[in-house]
Amino acid sequence: MKTFFEAHIWSLKNKLYRMAFLWVKDREVAQDILQAVFEKAWLRKDELQRMENPTGWLVRSLKNESLQHFRISKKFDSIVDFDIEASEESLDRSEEVKLVFRFLESLPEKQREIFQLREVEGLTYEEIGEYLEISLDQVKVNLHRARKTLKDYLMQQKNGK
C-alpha cells in the first residue's frame, strides 16, 4: 500500500519536472528545483495530507523555487519567454506541436500559463485558480479565449494564410 506521499506527491514528479524545465530551460536546474520542492513537501507531508489541494501547493512551491533561482542567477527573462528554437532542438516535436508552441508565444501571459497548466499539465480549473490566485470564472474565460485563438490560428496555418 502506497503512503500519502508516494500516491499524491511523488506521483506528480514528471509533471512538475516538465513545468520546471519549461520555466528554467535547464535540465539540471529543473532537477535541483524539483528536489528542493520535494524536500519541503516531505517535511510538510502531514500538513499536505490535510490540505484540500496539495497539488496547488506543490505547483506554487515549484514556481517560488524557480523564481528564487532567477533571483540568485539574475536571469529573470527565462521564466516568461519560451525559447522555441532550443526546445525544438532538444525535443523532437511534430510540426503541429511546433505550431502550438509558436502560437503560445503570442498569447497574453495569463492565457498562456492557464493553457499550459490545463492542457499540458492537466490541472483542474480549481487547482489553476488556486495556483494563480484568480477566480474559477477567470480561469474558464481565459482558457476559452486561448482555445478559440488557438483554433483560429491553426485554421489560418492550415489554409496557408
N, C-alpha and C positions, 0 to 999 in steps of 0.2 A: 504494500500500500504506500502510495506517494505521500510525502509530507505536504503541507500547505505551500512551503517554499518551492518544492520541486514542481508541484502541479500548477501554481499560479504565478510564480515569479520566474523561476529558471526556464520555464517553457516559453517565455517571451524573448529569450536571448537573441534568436536570429532576427526577429522583427526589430528589436531595439538596436541591434548592431547595424542593420541596414539604415535605420534612421540616423544613427550617429555618423555612419560613413557618408551619407548624403550631405550632412552638415559640415563635417570636417575634412572630407575628401582624402583621408589618410587612414589606411587600414590599421596600422599600429596605434595611432592616436585613438581611433574609434574603439579598439580593443581596450585600451587603457581607461577610457571614459566609461565604457560598459563595466569594466572591473570595479571601478570606483562606485558606480551606482549599485552594483550587486553587493558590494561590501556594506554600503549604507542600508540596503534592503535587508541584508542578513542581520544586522544589528537591530533593525526595527521590525523583524519578522512578526513578532506578537502584535505590534501595533498595526502592521499591514493586514494581518488576518482579520482585524476588527473593522477595517475600512470598507466602505461601500464600493470604492473604485480604486483598488491598488494599482491597476494599470495606469490610470491617470497620474498617480503619484510617481510611478516609475518613469513615465514619459516626461513629466515636469522635472524630475531629478536629472534625467538624461540631458534635457535642454540646459538646465542650470550648469551641469558639469561641462557641457560643450561651450557655453558662454564663458565659463571660468577659464577654459583652455585658451579661448581667443583673447581674453583679458591679459593672461600671462604672456602669450606669444605675440600680442599686439596685432593679431590678424582678424579683424572684425568683418571684413568683406566676405569671407568664405562661407559664413553661415547663411548669408542672404542669397548670394549668387551661386547658381548651379552651373558648373563648368561642363557643358555638353561634350566638348571635344575630349576632355580627359576621361569622362565616363564612357564615351563610346569606344575609346581605345582600350580601356581596361575591362569593359564588359561588352561582349559580343551581343549586340541587340538587333532585333529585326528592324526593318525600315519603319514600320508602324510605330514601334516603341520610340524610335528616334524622333519621329514626328511629334509624338506626345510630349517628349521631353523638351523639344523646341517650343511647342505650344505652352508648356507650363511656365517657361521663362517669361512669356508675355502676360501672364495673369497677374492681377494685383496680389501682393504678398499674402494677405489673409486667405483669398480663394485658393492660392497655390498650396498653402500649408494645410488647409482643410481638405482639399482634394487629395493630397498625399496621405494624410492621416486616415482618411476614409477608404480611398480606392487602393492604395498601395499597402498600407499597414493594417487596414481592416478594423480600425477602432470604431466603436459605436458613436452615434451622434452625441450621446450623453458624455462619453469619455472625451470626445473632442471639445465639447462645450466646457467641461471642467478643466481640461488642459489649457485651453486658450482663454479661459475665464470670460466666456461670452454665453449668451442665451442659446437655448436649443433652436429657437426661431432663426437666429443669426447664422447658426451652423447650416440649417436647411436652406436658407436663402442663398448663402454664399456657395454652397455645394451645387445647388440648382443652376446658378449662374455659370459656374465653372464648367459643369457638364454641357450646358447649352452652348457655351462658347467653344468648347472642345468639338462638339458635333458640327457646328458651323465651320470651324477651322479644318476639320478632316474632310468635310464635303468640298471645300474650296481646293484643298490639296488634291483630292481625287479627281476633280474636274479640271485641274491644271491652271487654276486662276492665280 
